Each structure stands twice: as structure tokens, then as C-alpha cells.
Amino acid sequence: MSARVIVAFSLLLSVAFSCSSDPEQNADASTGQSLDASARADASSAPGADAAQPAGLDASQPAGSDAATPAGRDASTAGPDASTEGVECGSSVCTGSQLCCLRTDEGYPTFECAASCEGAAGTVSCDGPGDCDNNQFCCNVYTLGSGTFPSCEIAAATISCTDTCDSQFQQQCSASGTMRVCQAKADCVESTYSNCCPSGVGGYMVCLPYVVGGCLE
């Protein structure tokens, strides 16, 4: 057999082995073997599927929050921490003599810790029953302005410790209502309002008559 034939036969064998689809050979990364053609095709067909995926984002979850979740509250955000000293005030915590003020000057609700809440739409003095005396409720008494539910303007709201707080959740704008602020499902003891869920405003959790995204178990 001539040298030219031997060389050609050797090249043919090397090509055959390099295209081997032996799963054990391809699975062992330490052998230095390349992925087979089908694996390379799969890897190239999904550009950025892993590396470009933002941390914590479930690809199966539609963009935006659950449609049933009231606007303004990320369903993945936890409710106020009962162990935190002071009063939760949006993304801040008011301590000492500071007051938590609700303002709607810019057309949407904002919260701030201040020495005075003069001109504010409301105040917050508790973020759950843990801030109140025994047998008291952390009660949100609010008035909704114009808009289309659930995207109503907040005309006024006062969250404070009260002796009574009978829930009356409004599902329309231009109406007043009452909600119990909760930090656990166990805080919601009314038979109809037994779900501790995001209120959609300031990170507060309230007792609702139905389940939305982010409710506590």
C-alpha cells in the first residue's frame, strides 16, 4: 500500500473519531473533547439564555407584576419586619420622635420620616399589631380619590393603633375604607379577610378578602 493511501486512510479514521457521539466521551469535560454537533447547535440556538438572565427573574413569569396585585407593590417584596425597632415608613424606618408622613404631592404616594407631617395626606404610627398594645389593631383608615381601580389616587390615609378595626375593603375609587395592617397570616382573624397580602402602597401588608401575589402563608 502506497504512503499516499496510508495517509488518506489515517485522515479518514481521525475524522470518524472526532465526530463520535459517544455520550460518555462527550459528558466527561476533563477529556478535553468537544461537544458533539447537536450539543453545539442547541447551545448556539439560545443566545444569552443563562448569562443574560437577570438574577432572581423567573423566565416563566410574565413581565411585570401579577395583574391581580394592586399597583405600586413588587410581589416579591417582603412585608414590614416585626423585629425592626421603630415604624416602617416606605423604604425607611422612623425612630425616636420622628413621624412617618404620607404625601401625595407628586400625584402618587410617598413616605418620609420627619419632625412634622404638616400638609401631609396622612400619618403612619404602626406597621403591624406588634407596635400596638394587646388587643389593639394596627388599622389603616383611608380615602381613595379618582382613577380606575386598582390604580386609584390616595386622598388620605391614617395608619394607627385602634381598639376596633372592622375591615371594609373598597374595590372602587372615590370611596373610603378600612384595612387591618398585618405582619403574618395569623394577624388576619376575620373570617372574610383572612389573607395577609401586599397593600400595593409603601410595602405594607393588609388583610384582604382574596389572595394576590406575595401573600404570606
N, C-alpha and C positions, 0 to 999 in steps of 0.2 A: 504493500500500500504506500502510495507516494506521500511525501511530507505534506503536500498541499491538502490532500484528502484527510490526513490525520488532524491537521489544524482546523479544518472546517468541521469535522466531527466533534472536536473538543468545544468549539464555539457553540455548536448546537446543543450539547449537553449542558453548558453553563447557562444558556438562555432558558432551557427547560427547568433547571433547578431554581433559577431566580424567579420564575413565575409560579413556583409551588404554592398551593393554597392550604398546605398542612396547618390546621388550626393551632397545634401546639407550637409549631415553629414560629407562627405569627404572634401568638399570645405572649411568648417569652421576650420581654423587652431587652433582657440582658444579652441576647444572642446577637443583637445589632442588626437583625433582619428588618427589611422594610415592610410596611403594611401591604397587604395584597391589593390588587386593583380595585376590588369592590369596596374595601375599607377606605381607600383614598378617595373614592368617588363619594362615599357617604360623608366623610369629613369635610370635603370641599363643598358639599351641597347645602350646608347650613352655616354660612359665614357669620361669625360673631355670636353663635348660639349660646356659648358659655361665657367667653371672655367679655363680651359686650353686655351681658345681662346684669343690670344693676343689682347690687346686693340686697337681699330681702324681698325682691319682687317676684311673685309667683307668676310665671309666664301664662298660666291658665286663667289668671284673674283679669277680667276686662279692665282697661284703663279707667282711672278714676275710682271713686268710692262706690260702695253698694248703693244702688239707686234708691233703696229704701231708707238709707241713712240720712238723717237731716243734714243739710248743707253746713259746711264750716267745721266739720269734725272728721279727722282722719280716723277710719275704723280701726286701724292698727294701734292707735294711741291709747295707753292705759289711763284709767281714771285717777283722780287725786289719791295720793298716798296717805293713808290714815295715820302713818307713823311720823309724818312730817310736822314739825313744830310750826305754828303759825297757820295762816289761812292761804290756801291755794288761790291765786289770782291770775287766771290765764296761765302764762308760762312762768310767772313769778310766785314768790311766797312772801306775804306781808307779815311782818313780825313786830312785836312791841306795840307802839301806839299807831303804827301805820294802818290806814284803811284801804280796803280793796274797792276801787271805784269802777263802775261800768260806764263807759262812754260810747256814744253813737254819733259823735260829731262828724265823722267822715262817711256816714251812711252805713257803716257796719259796726258790730260790737267789738270794742277793745277793752282790755282790763289793765289797770295800773295801780300800784301801791303809792299812796300819797298821804300827806298830813290832813288834807281836807278833800271831800268829794263834792264841793260846791259846783253846781251846774251839771252834775253827772246824771245819767239816766237811772242809776241805781247803785246799790252797795252790796257787798258780799261779806258776811261776818262768819260764815261757816262753809266748809266744803264737804260735810257729811255729818251724820249723827254723832260721830266721835268727838266733835267740837262742842256738843251741847250737853246739858245736864241730863241725868237719867229721865227717861220717859218723854224727852223732848224730841222734836224733829228738826232736821235742817230743811227748811221749807223755801221753795222758790215761788214767789208770787209775781206774776209777770203780765205784761200787756203787749200784745202784738200789734204792729202797725199795718200799713198797706203792703201789698205784694201778692204773690201766688204761693200758697202753701206747698212745700215747707220753707220756701225762701221768703219769709215774712220779715219786715223790719221789726226791730225790738224797740218799742216805745219806752218801756220801763221794766225794771226787774229788781226785786229785792230778795236776797237770799239770807235768811237769818234763822235763829233757833226759836221755835214756837211750840206752844203746848198742844196745839192742834194743827193738822195739815192734811186735809182731805183732798186727794188728787183729783184734778179736773183738767185733763189734758185736752188742749184745743187742737183741732185739725183744720183750722181755717184762720186766715189773717183777720186783722181788725177785731180781736177778741181778747179777753183776759182769762187766765187760767192759773192753776196751782200744781206744782210738782214737788215730790219729795226727792231731795238730793241723797244719793246713796254712794256707798263705797264697797258694797258687797250685795249679792243677791238676797242674802238673809235680811238686809235692811228693808226690803220691799215686801211687807207683810199684808198689804191689801190684796184681797182675792183677785181683783181685776187688774191691778197694777203690780204684777209680781216679777217683772223683768228689770234688772239694773243695767241700763244701756246708755250709750252716749247721748247727751242732750243736743249736740251739734254746736254748742257755744262754750267757749272757754275751757274745754276739757272736762267739764263737769258731767257726772253720771247721774241719771234720774230714773225713777221708777216709771216704766212705760207699760201700756196695756198690750204691747206686742213686741216681738223680737226683731231687732235690726242688727246690722253688722257691728261687732265689737262688744256685745253684751257679756256681762260677767256670769260665770257659772257658779 
